[in-house]
Amino acid sequence: MITLLSRRHPPARRRIPLWRYMSLQRQRRALARLEPRLLRDVGLTEDAARAEAARRVWDAPHHWFR
C-alpha cells in the first residue's frame, strides 16, 4: 500500500516580505559604519562586521525561512 506520507517533498520556502529585506539592508549598512570600539561592545570583530555588511540583501538569515 502506498501512502502520501511516504513521499517526502522538500519544504517550500516561505515568502519574505520586502520590508524585511529592506530592514536587513539598513541594518547591514549601519553595522558597516560602526566604530571598532562599538563593535567590541556588541561582541564583533571588525572582520566579522565587514563580512556581514558585505552580504547581499537576499542572503537572509536561515531562521527567516522556518
N, C-alpha and C positions, 0 to 999 in steps of 0.2 A: 504494500500500500504506500503510495507516495502522498506526502502531505506538503502543504505550502511551507510549513516550518522548516522543512529540510533544505529549502533553497535559501541561501543566505545572500542578501544583497548588501553592498556597502551602504552605510548610512548616507542619506542625502545631506549635502552641505546646506546649512541654514543661510538664508539671505540676510546680509548685514545691512542695516540702514546706512544711507550715505552720510548722515550726520555723525555716525560713529567713526567712520574713516576720516572725516574732516577733523574731528576732535583728536584722533590719534596723530594726524599730521601736525596739528598745532602743538601738541604735547612734545613731539619729537623735535620740532623747531626750537621750542623753549628749552629743552634739555641741551641742545647744542650750544645755546647761549649762556649756560650756567658757568660760573667761575669754578675753578678747581676746588676752592675752599667749600663751596656749596655742594659740589658733587661728593666730596668726602662726607659731608653731613648726612647725605642720603645713602651713603654706602656704595658709591660707584667710583670706579676709576675713570680717568679721562678717556682711556681707550675704549672702555665699555660704553661710555656715554656717546662717544663718537660713532661707534659701531651701531648702536641703537638708533641714533639720529640719522644715519645713512640708509637705514632700511626703507624700502619702498612702502607707499601708503597701503597697498593691497597685501603687504606682508603683516597681517594682523596676528595678534596672539591666538594660540590654538584654543584657549578656553572660550573664545567667542563662538566657536563652531560646534559646541556641545549642546 
